[in-house]
């Protein structure tokens, strides 16, 4: 049975302006500059650069314009041009956040053109004699190579695609014949269908000697045992000495498992560029924080829009077109006012948040010792600056800070805490650093297991479980003991 009833409830909803502000805060420097450029293009009432105009009397800020022939009213009382027209050399908000820097005018990043990895391989195919069908097959195979340099699709799938998309009917033998030609391209190992094949291709390009020949035999006949580092089984199977095996493995370790990654001519690799949003310097033993000047644009309202409003006021007859125009002007002024205020709030939020993080981790920023990093979560900073955790997260997840110890992502300074044997809270980053040091100093012929690592950390005053050691080791991208073994 259907029933109707009324209920009251309270709910919080973000206004469109608040949502846009959150998006602005989240943007790193380069993305912010693109957003600023877009706003300047879309809103002609907004201008950039230092304002050198005289202050205007807002004579009509409280006026309502009426037309006897039309009941439509246009209210401009909430438009105060004086708020935006300023002849100050340095806007007030710039001095408030200490964000002026020498690179303020350096607003462009050079871009370099380059040849894509795929085109680089196609260009090499021109040096081979191929008939029309062979060329199409070779081109298709090159197009199937991923960014690591591998063809990961089965030959049978490639055969079907050639028939359906290129109208080329061939067989697997012919495709493998053309694949051998593709595998002769540079960088060595490109076009391989597996890691094993990739390494063998590279070894075959080397000058043959006993070490290289043994390395090829190991990869061809004992690849699984090699990957699992069963060295004693390899010695017995190939009837070699430990020293011979060590030299053969050394040859393999010199190879590149991702040949596509060695290509540096692509434009994507060329334009990778990180612009730090903050800079921390040590001056006379004190930390000094600055916000990148590129985050502090000088914005103001266009003088032309002030003149348009004044012209509307002085007009004796106000047509419908004029009313539509002044309504458009009002909308653009409102949007410009909001955007300028949002930029100010963004700068203030960024600076206050990073300043709090800097002082929270003061001991680290003064020394550069990661063991000095205090446990810090988003809520710690949010509580200190009276902001929401989500706001701090937006600042931390996408912003970089230039420090005397390198340019780091801000979120890297956050970590959970755990208690040591003295009951003191220590950062998990401190434990990871010690774990990394212990593993780095281990005897590689007999690497430490996770159980042994847990015992060593306990002896150093960090009582953590073996599974926690395993988790930290994986986060550090360190393999298990068996895979760290060397001969």
C-alpha positions as CSV (number, residue, x, y, z in Angstrom):
1,X,0.0,0.0,0.0
2,X,1.4,3.4,-1.0
3,X,1.6,6.2,1.5
4,X,2.6,9.8,1.3
5,X,4.2,11.6,4.2
6,X,6.3,14.7,4.8
7,X,9.7,14.7,6.5
8,X,12.3,17.3,7.4
9,X,16.0,16.7,7.3
10,X,19.2,18.8,7.4
11,X,21.9,18.2,4.8
12,X,25.0,20.0,3.8
13,X,25.5,20.8,0.1
14,X,28.4,22.6,-1.5
15,X,27.6,25.5,-3.7
16,X,29.0,25.6,-7.3
17,X,31.4,28.3,-6.1
18,X,32.7,26.1,-3.3
19,X,33.2,23.2,-5.6
20,X,35.1,25.4,-8.0
21,X,37.3,26.7,-5.2
22,X,38.1,23.2,-4.1
23,X,39.2,22.4,-7.7
24,X,41.4,25.5,-7.8
25,X,43.1,24.5,-4.5
26,X,43.8,21.0,-5.9
27,X,45.5,22.3,-9.1
28,X,49.3,22.3,-9.2
29,X,51.1,25.3,-10.6
30,X,51.1,24.4,-14.3
31,X,47.5,23.3,-14.3
32,X,46.5,26.4,-12.4
33,X,48.1,28.6,-15.0
34,X,46.1,26.8,-17.7
35,X,42.9,27.4,-15.7
36,X,43.8,31.0,-15.3
37,X,44.4,31.4,-19.0
38,X,41.0,29.8,-19.7
39,X,39.2,32.2,-17.3
40,X,40.9,35.2,-18.9
41,X,39.8,34.0,-22.4
42,X,36.2,33.4,-21.3
43,X,35.7,36.5,-19.2
44,X,36.5,39.8,-20.9
45,X,35.9,41.7,-17.7
46,X,39.0,40.1,-16.1
47,X,42.4,41.4,-16.9
48,X,45.9,40.5,-15.8
49,X,48.9,42.8,-15.1
50,X,49.5,45.7,-12.8
51,X,46.7,48.2,-12.7
52,X,47.8,51.8,-13.3
53,X,44.4,53.4,-13.4
54,X,43.1,56.2,-11.2
55,X,40.5,55.2,-8.6
56,X,36.9,55.7,-9.8
57,X,34.0,57.0,-7.8
58,X,31.3,54.4,-7.9
59,X,28.6,57.0,-8.4
60,X,26.0,54.6,-9.5
61,X,26.6,51.6,-7.1
62,X,23.2,52.2,-5.4
63,X,21.2,53.2,-8.5
64,X,18.5,51.3,-10.1
65,X,18.0,52.0,-13.8
66,X,14.4,52.1,-15.1
67,X,13.0,52.5,-18.6
68,X,9.5,54.0,-18.7
69,X,8.6,51.9,-21.7
70,X,9.7,48.6,-20.0
71,X,9.2,47.3,-16.5
72,X,12.5,45.4,-16.5
73,X,14.9,46.6,-13.8
74,X,18.7,46.1,-13.8
75,X,20.2,46.4,-10.4
76,X,23.9,47.2,-10.2
77,X,24.1,47.9,-6.5
78,X,26.3,44.9,-5.7
79,X,28.9,46.0,-8.3
80,X,31.7,47.9,-6.6
81,X,34.4,48.6,-9.2
82,X,36.7,50.2,-6.5
83,X,37.3,46.8,-5.0
84,X,39.2,45.8,-8.1
85,X,40.7,49.0,-9.5
86,X,43.9,49.7,-7.7
87,X,47.1,51.7,-8.4
88,X,49.1,49.9,-5.7
89,X,52.4,48.6,-7.0
90,X,52.0,45.4,-5.0
91,X,48.5,44.1,-4.3
92,X,47.8,43.5,-0.6
93,X,47.1,39.8,-1.0
94,X,50.6,39.2,-2.3
95,X,52.3,40.7,0.8
96,X,50.0,38.8,3.1
97,X,51.2,35.4,1.9
98,X,54.9,36.2,1.3
99,X,54.7,34.8,-2.2
100,X,56.7,37.2,-4.3
101,X,59.6,35.6,-6.0
102,X,62.2,36.5,-8.6
103,X,60.7,34.1,-11.1
104,X,57.4,35.8,-11.2
105,X,57.6,36.7,-14.8
106,X,58.9,33.3,-15.9
107,X,55.5,31.9,-16.9
108,X,56.4,29.8,-19.9
109,X,57.8,26.3,-20.1
110,X,59.6,25.5,-23.4
111,X,58.4,22.5,-25.3
112,X,60.6,20.4,-27.6
113,X,59.3,18.4,-30.5
114,X,60.5,14.8,-31.0
115,X,59.9,11.6,-32.9
116,X,57.5,9.1,-31.3
117,X,58.8,5.6,-30.4
118,X,56.5,4.1,-33.1
119,X,57.8,6.5,-35.8
120,X,61.4,5.8,-34.7
121,X,60.9,2.1,-35.5
122,X,59.0,2.8,-38.7
123,X,61.9,4.9,-40.0
124,X,64.3,2.0,-39.4
125,X,62.1,-0.3,-41.5
126,X,62.9,1.8,-44.5
127,X,66.4,0.3,-44.5
128,X,65.0,-3.2,-45.2
129,X,63.8,-4.5,-48.6
130,X,60.2,-5.6,-48.2
131,X,57.4,-6.1,-50.7
132,X,54.1,-4.4,-50.2
133,X,52.5,-7.2,-48.1
134,X,55.6,-7.7,-46.0
135,X,55.8,-3.9,-45.3
136,X,52.1,-3.8,-44.2
137,X,52.7,-6.8,-41.9
138,X,55.9,-5.2,-40.5
139,X,54.2,-1.9,-40.0
140,X,51.3,-3.7,-38.2
141,X,53.7,-5.5,-35.9
142,X,55.5,-2.3,-35.1
143,X,52.1,-0.7,-34.2
144,X,51.5,-3.6,-31.8
145,X,54.7,-2.8,-29.8
146,X,53.9,-1.3,-26.4
147,X,55.8,1.4,-24.6
148,X,58.1,-1.2,-22.9
149,X,59.1,-2.6,-26.3
150,X,57.1,-5.8,-26.3
151,X,54.5,-7.4,-28.5
152,X,52.2,-8.9,-25.9
153,X,49.5,-10.1,-28.3
154,X,49.4,-13.7,-29.5
155,X,50.5,-14.3,-33.1
156,X,47.1,-15.9,-33.8
157,X,45.3,-12.7,-32.8
158,X,47.6,-10.6,-35.0
159,X,46.9,-13.0,-37.9
160,X,43.1,-12.4,-37.5
161,X,43.5,-8.6,-37.2
162,X,45.5,-8.5,-40.4
163,X,42.8,-10.3,-42.2
164,X,39.9,-8.2,-40.8
165,X,41.5,-4.7,-40.8
166,X,44.2,-4.9,-43.5
167,X,42.6,-7.5,-45.8
168,X,45.9,-9.4,-45.7
169,X,45.6,-13.2,-45.6
170,X,48.8,-14.9,-44.5
171,X,50.0,-17.5,-42.0
172,X,51.9,-17.6,-38.7
173,X,55.1,-18.7,-40.4
174,X,55.1,-15.6,-42.5
175,X,54.3,-13.4,-39.6
176,X,57.1,-14.9,-37.5
177,X,59.5,-14.4,-40.4
178,X,58.6,-10.6,-40.5
179,X,58.8,-10.5,-36.7
180,X,62.4,-11.6,-36.9
181,X,63.1,-8.5,-39.0
182,X,61.3,-6.3,-36.6
183,X,63.4,-7.7,-33.8
184,X,66.5,-6.5,-35.6
185,X,65.5,-2.9,-35.0
186,X,67.0,-0.7,-32.3
187,X,66.9,-0.6,-29.3
188,X,68.1,-4.2,-29.0
189,X,65.3,-6.5,-27.6
190,X,62.4,-4.5,-29.1
191,X,59.6,-6.6,-30.6
192,X,60.1,-9.5,-28.2
193,X,57.1,-11.5,-27.2
194,X,58.4,-12.4,-23.7
195,X,61.1,-11.3,-21.2
196,X,63.1,-14.5,-22.0
197,X,63.1,-13.7,-25.8
198,X,63.9,-10.0,-25.1
199,X,67.1,-10.9,-23.1
200,X,68.2,-13.6,-25.6
201,X,67.8,-11.1,-28.5
202,X,70.1,-8.7,-26.7
203,X,72.7,-11.3,-25.9
204,X,72.8,-12.4,-29.5
205,X,73.7,-8.8,-30.4
206,X,76.8,-9.1,-28.2
207,X,80.2,-10.4,-29.2
208,X,80.1,-14.1,-28.4
209,X,82.3,-15.4,-25.6
210,X,82.0,-18.2,-23.1
211,X,80.1,-16.0,-20.6
212,X,77.6,-14.8,-23.1
213,X,77.1,-18.3,-24.5
214,X,76.5,-19.7,-21.0
215,X,74.0,-16.9,-20.4
216,X,72.1,-17.8,-23.5
217,X,72.0,-21.4,-22.6
218,X,70.7,-20.6,-19.1
219,X,67.9,-18.4,-20.5
220,X,66.9,-20.9,-23.2
221,X,67.0,-24.1,-21.1
222,X,66.7,-23.0,-17.4
223,X,64.8,-19.7,-17.5
224,X,62.4,-20.6,-14.6
225,X,65.3,-21.8,-12.4
226,X,67.2,-18.6,-13.2
227,X,64.2,-16.3,-12.2
228,X,63.8,-18.2,-9.0
229,X,67.6,-18.0,-8.3
230,X,68.1,-21.7,-7.8
231,X,71.8,-21.3,-8.3
232,X,72.9,-24.8,-7.2
233,X,70.5,-26.4,-9.6
234,X,71.9,-24.2,-12.4
235,X,75.5,-25.2,-11.5
236,X,74.6,-28.9,-11.6
237,X,72.4,-28.8,-14.8
238,X,75.0,-26.8,-16.9
239,X,78.0,-28.4,-15.3
240,X,79.8,-25.1,-14.6
241,X,81.6,-23.6,-11.6
242,X,80.2,-21.0,-9.3
243,X,82.5,-18.5,-10.8
244,X,81.4,-19.3,-14.4
245,X,77.7,-18.9,-13.3
246,X,78.4,-15.6,-11.6
247,X,80.0,-14.2,-14.8
248,X,77.1,-15.4,-16.9
249,X,74.6,-13.9,-14.6
250,X,76.6,-10.7,-14.6
251,X,76.1,-10.6,-18.4
252,X,72.3,-11.0,-18.0
253,X,72.1,-8.3,-15.4
254,X,73.6,-5.7,-17.8
255,X,70.6,-6.2,-20.2
256,X,67.6,-4.0,-20.4
257,X,64.3,-5.8,-19.5
258,X,62.3,-2.9,-21.0
259,X,64.0,-1.8,-24.2
260,X,61.2,0.7,-25.1
261,X,62.0,2.6,-21.9
262,X,65.5,3.4,-23.2
263,X,64.2,5.5,-26.1
264,X,64.4,9.2,-25.2
265,X,63.4,10.8,-28.5
266,X,59.7,10.9,-27.8
267,X,58.1,14.2,-27.1
268,X,56.2,12.9,-24.1
269,X,59.5,12.2,-22.3
270,X,60.9,15.6,-23.3
271,X,58.2,17.7,-21.8
272,X,58.0,16.1,-18.4
273,X,58.5,19.0,-16.0
274,X,57.8,19.5,-12.4
275,X,57.2,23.1,-11.2
276,X,57.4,23.3,-7.3
277,X,54.6,25.1,-5.8
278,X,56.6,26.1,-2.7
279,X,60.2,26.7,-1.8
280,X,61.8,26.2,1.6
281,X,65.2,27.7,2.4
282,X,67.3,27.8,5.5
283,X,68.4,31.4,6.3
284,X,70.5,32.0,9.4
285,X,69.3,28.8,10.9
286,X,65.6,29.6,10.3
287,X,63.2,28.1,7.8
288,X,61.7,30.5,5.2
289,X,58.7,29.5,3.1
290,X,57.8,31.1,-0.2
291,X,54.9,30.4,-2.6
292,X,55.9,30.2,-6.2
293,X,55.2,33.6,-7.8
294,X,53.5,31.9,-10.7
295,X,50.7,31.1,-8.2
296,X,50.2,34.8,-7.6
297,X,48.8,36.5,-10.7
298,X,47.8,40.1,-10.6
299,X,44.2,40.4,-11.6
300,X,41.8,43.3,-11.9
301,X,38.5,44.4,-13.5
302,X,38.7,45.9,-17.0
303,X,38.4,49.7,-17.1
304,X,36.3,49.3,-20.3
305,X,33.6,47.6,-18.3
306,X,33.4,50.5,-15.9
307,X,33.0,52.9,-18.9
308,X,30.3,50.7,-20.3
309,X,28.3,51.0,-17.1
310,X,28.8,54.7,-16.9
311,X,27.7,55.0,-20.5
312,X,24.5,53.1,-19.8
313,X,23.8,55.5,-16.8
314,X,24.2,58.6,-18.9
315,X,22.2,57.3,-21.9
316,X,18.9,59.2,-22.2
317,X,17.1,56.4,-23.9
318,X,17.8,52.9,-22.8
319,X,17.1,50.3,-25.5
320,X,16.5,46.6,-24.9
321,X,19.9,45.9,-26.4
322,X,21.6,48.2,-23.9
323,X,19.8,46.5,-21.1
324,X,20.9,43.1,-22.3
325,X,24.4,44.4,-22.5
326,X,24.5,45.8,-19.0
327,X,23.0,42.5,-17.7
328,X,25.9,40.6,-19.5
329,X,28.4,43.1,-18.0
330,X,27.0,42.4,-14.5
331,X,27.3,38.7,-14.9
332,X,30.9,39.0,-16.1
333,X,31.7,41.3,-13.2
334,X,30.2,38.9,-10.7
335,X,32.2,36.0,-12.2
336,X,35.4,38.2,-12.2
337,X,34.8,39.2,-8.6
338,X,34.3,35.5,-7.5
339,X,37.4,34.4,-9.4
340,X,39.7,37.1,-7.9
341,X,38.4,36.2,-4.4
342,X,38.9,32.5,-5.1
343,X,42.5,33.1,-6.2
344,X,43.2,35.0,-3.0
345,X,41.7,32.2,-0.9
346,X,43.6,29.6,-2.8
347,X,46.9,31.4,-2.2
348,X,46.1,31.8,1.5
349,X,45.0,28.2,1.9
350,X,48.2,26.9,0.2
351,X,50.5,29.1,2.2
352,X,48.9,28.5,5.6
353,X,48.7,24.7,5.0
354,X,52.4,24.4,3.8
355,X,53.6,26.7,6.6
356,X,52.0,24.5,9.2
357,X,53.5,21.4,7.6
358,X,56.9,23.0,7.6
359,X,56.8,23.9,11.2
360,X,55.4,20.5,12.2
361,X,58.3,18.9,10.5
362,X,60.8,21.6,11.4
363,X,63.5,19.3,12.7
364,X,63.5,17.4,9.4
365,X,63.6,20.5,7.2
366,X,66.5,21.8,9.2
367,X,68.6,18.6,8.9
368,X,67.3,16.6,5.9
369,X,67.4,13.4,8.1
370,X,64.3,11.3,7.2
371,X,64.6,9.7,10.6
372,X,63.6,13.1,12.1
373,X,60.2,13.0,10.3
374,X,57.4,13.1,12.9
375,X,54.3,11.0,12.5
376,X,51.8,13.2,10.8
377,X,48.4,12.6,9.3
378,X,46.0,14.9,7.5
379,X,43.9,15.5,10.6
380,X,47.0,16.8,12.5
381,X,47.4,19.7,10.1
382,X,43.6,20.2,9.6
383,X,43.1,20.7,13.3
384,X,45.9,23.2,13.5
385,X,44.6,25.4,10.7
386,X,40.9,24.8,11.4
387,X,40.2,23.5,7.9
388,X,38.6,20.3,6.7
389,X,40.8,17.2,6.2
390,X,39.7,17.1,2.5
391,X,41.2,20.6,2.0
392,X,44.6,19.5,3.4
393,X,44.4,16.4,1.2
394,X,43.9,18.5,-1.9
395,X,47.0,20.6,-1.1
396,X,49.2,17.6,-0.2
397,X,48.3,15.2,-3.0
398,X,49.2,17.4,-6.0
399,X,51.8,20.0,-4.8
400,X,55.6,19.9,-4.7
401,X,58.0,21.7,-2.5
402,X,61.6,22.7,-3.3
403,X,63.8,22.0,-0.3
404,X,67.6,22.0,0.2
405,X,67.3,18.2,-0.1
406,X,65.4,18.1,-3.4
407,X,62.0,18.6,-4.8
408,X,59.4,16.4,-3.0
409,X,55.7,15.7,-3.2
410,X,54.1,17.1,0.0
411,X,52.1,14.0,0.7
412,X,55.4,12.1,1.2
413,X,55.9,13.9,4.5
414,X,52.7,12.3,5.9
415,X,53.0,9.0,7.7
416,X,51.3,7.0,10.4
417,X,52.7,6.4,13.8
418,X,53.6,3.5,16.0
419,X,55.1,3.1,19.4
420,X,58.7,2.0,20.0
421,X,59.8,0.0,23.0
422,X,59.9,3.1,25.1
423,X,56.3,4.0,24.4
424,X,57.2,6.9,22.1
425,X,55.3,7.6,18.9
426,X,57.6,7.3,15.9
427,X,56.9,7.7,12.2
428,X,56.6,4.6,10.0
429,X,58.9,6.5,7.6
430,X,61.6,6.3,10.2
431,X,61.1,2.5,10.5
432,X,61.2,2.1,6.7
433,X,64.4,4.0,6.5
434,X,66.0,1.8,9.1
435,X,64.6,-1.3,7.4
436,X,66.1,-0.1,4.1
437,X,69.5,0.4,5.7
438,X,69.5,-3.0,7.3
439,X,68.6,-4.7,4.0
440,X,71.3,-2.7,2.2
441,X,73.9,-3.9,4.7
442,X,73.0,-7.6,4.6
443,X,75.2,-10.3,3.2
444,X,73.7,-10.9,-0.3
445,X,74.8,-14.6,-0.3
446,X,72.5,-15.1,2.6
447,X,69.8,-12.3,2.7
448,X,67.7,-11.7,5.7
449,X,64.2,-13.2,5.9
450,X,61.3,-11.1,7.1
451,X,61.4,-13.0,10.4
452,X,65.0,-12.1,10.9
453,X,64.4,-8.5,9.9
454,X,61.6,-8.3,12.5
455,X,64.0,-9.6,15.2
456,X,66.7,-6.9,14.2
457,X,64.1,-4.1,14.3
458,X,62.9,-5.4,17.7
459,X,66.5,-5.2,18.9
460,X,66.7,-1.6,17.7
461,X,63.7,-0.7,19.7
462,X,60.9,-1.2,17.1
463,X,58.7,-4.2,18.1
464,X,56.7,-4.9,14.9
465,X,55.3,-8.1,13.5
466,X,56.7,-10.1,10.6
467,X,53.7,-9.3,8.4
468,X,54.2,-5.6,9.1
469,X,57.9,-5.9,8.0
470,X,56.7,-7.6,4.8
471,X,54.2,-4.8,4.2
472,X,56.9,-2.1,4.7
473,X,59.4,-4.1,2.5
474,X,56.8,-4.3,-0.3
475,X,56.1,-0.5,0.0
476,X,59.8,0.1,-0.5
477,X,59.7,-2.2,-3.6
478,X,62.3,-4.6,-2.1
479,X,61.8,-8.2,-3.1
480,X,61.7,-11.2,-0.7
481,X,65.0,-12.7,0.6
482,X,65.2,-15.4,-2.0
483,X,65.0,-12.8,-4.8
484,X,67.8,-10.7,-3.2
485,X,70.2,-13.6,-3.2
486,X,73.5,-13.2,-5.0
487,X,76.4,-15.6,-5.6
